[in-house]
Amino acid sequence: MIQRAQAASRRRDPEGADACLRRLERNGLVARRLLNTAPIGVEYELTALGRSLQPPFRAPYNWTVERMDEVDAARRLFDARQ
């Protein structure tokens, strides 16, 4: 999960993605591991503390999935007024 987000974020804002991951690491939510590859790689994974956030984040995720049609309709209405 983190690797997919990291890869997507780096394409849009490499410095911002690195800064975000470093803050997550500093707060104990992710662990960083250097890979002995060429070029040198970095891998992140959730720590136990980071995994403890999964249940509270599940609720807004489920809400979004259940209401995505309504969100899309609201976006279309908004865009039509612009």
C-alpha positions in Angstrom: 0.0 0.0 0.0 2.7 2.5 1.0 4.8 1.6 -2.0 1.9 2.3 -4.4 1.2 5.6 -2.8 4.9 6.5 -2.7 5.3 5.7 -6.4 2.3 7.7 -7.4 3.2 10.6 -5.2 6.8 10.7 -6.5 5.6 11.1 -10.0 3.6 14.2 -9.0 5.8 15.7 -6.3 9.0 13.8 -5.4 10.1 16.2 -2.7 6.7 16.3 -1.1 6.4 12.6 -1.1 9.8 12.1 0.6 8.9 14.8 3.2 5.6 13.1 4.0 7.2 9.7 4.3 9.9 11.1 6.6 7.2 12.7 8.8 5.4 9.3 9.0 8.7 7.7 9.9 9.5 10.3 12.6 6.1 9.7 14.1 6.6 6.0 14.2 4.0 5.1 11.6 6.3 3.7 9.0 9.7 2.0 9.0 12.2 2.8 6.3 14.7 0.3 4.9 17.5 1.0 2.4 17.8 -1.6 -0.3 21.2 -2.6 -1.6 20.4 -2.2 -5.2 21.6 -0.1 -8.1 20.3 2.5 -7.9 19.8 2.4 -4.2 16.2 1.8 -3.3 14.1 2.6 -0.3 11.2 0.5 1.0 8.6 1.6 3.6 6.3 -0.5 5.6 3.7 0.2 8.3 4.8 -0.3 11.9 2.5 -1.7 14.6 1.6 1.8 15.4 0.8 2.6 11.8 -1.3 -0.6 11.5 -3.3 0.5 14.5 -4.7 3.3 12.3 -6.3 0.9 9.9 -9.5 0.4 11.8 -10.3 4.1 12.2 -9.4 4.8 8.6 -11.7 2.0 7.4 -14.8 3.9 8.3 -14.2 6.9 6.0 -12.9 4.6 3.3 -16.1 2.5 3.4 -18.2 5.7 3.5 -16.5 6.9 0.3 -16.9 3.5 -1.5 -20.6 3.3 -0.5 -21.3 6.9 -1.7 -19.0 7.2 -4.7 -22.0 7.5 -7.1 -23.3 10.4 -5.1 -19.9 12.1 -5.0 -19.5 11.7 -8.7 -22.9 13.2 -9.3 -22.1 16.2 -7.1 -18.8 16.7 -9.0 -20.6 16.6 -12.3 -23.1 19.2 -11.1 -20.4 21.4 -9.7 -18.3 21.2 -12.9 -21.4 22.0 -15.1 -21.8 25.3 -13.2 -18.2 26.3 -13.8 
